[in-house]
Amino acid sequence: MCTTFMKELMLGQHQFGSSTLVSRTSLTAPTTDTFKAALFFASATINAATTAYGTTGEVTNTSGSGYTAGGVTVTNGTAPLSTNTTATAGVAYWTPTASFSWTALTVTTAFDALLLYNSTQSNKAVSAHTFGSQTITAGTFTLTMPSNDTTSALLRLSTT
Amino acid sequence: MLITTTKGDMEESLLEKREGSVDNDIEMTTWVEYWYEGELVHRSAHVTLKQPVTFGDGVAAALG
């Protein structure tokens, strides 16, 4: 597969079949979708089979209002990139340009998953990420993004 | 330094501080807890994900 094609998939530049989309305003210069990140309790089932964001199993506040249903808006300051390391090995990749953070948070039921989803396009799921179970008490929960490079980026489309 | 707790802002010197970390193939996580008279009054955590989500020929091969 050609590496630039993978990047172009991330940019929505190919359409192999008919699709129903929320308007991106212009057909030739479509606007960027808004992506969001939501947290889920350890008891929830969030994985590669998840098709869209839903509130079932989503984190709720034990007290206070540190968490808002739907999660946080992803900062998307850098468009997907791609590069070839050899004639047969290429990677297209993308990473949010800011960490996800919840402050003044109290969630005493364990949570261990984050769902990245496209809130512009009917909340369609993008990726699921799991980590060791956490609880937060009157504190801050931060998910730091990895480096936006070919080996560490949050999302990678790879030929190898 | 003032610490935000379930009992309001408290001087750090009044609290017992516990810290920990996890570093494995999936994540690098650090956490800090503050306890007051045997009660957890503050806990924060900081997670750095290490495993990117990768879609590609290699993944398909690995899944058989």
Interface residues (C-beta under 8 A of the other chain):
Chain A: M1 S63 Y93 A104 T106 S127 A128 H129 T130 F131 G132 Q134 T135 I136 T137 A138 G139 T140 F141 T142 L143 T144 M145 P146 T151 S152 A153 L154 L155 R156 L157 S158 T159 T160
Chain B: T4 T5 T6 V22 I26 E27 T29 W31 V32 E33 L40 V41 H42 R43 S44 A45 H46 V47 T48 L49 K50 P52 V53 T54 F55 G56 D57 G58 V59
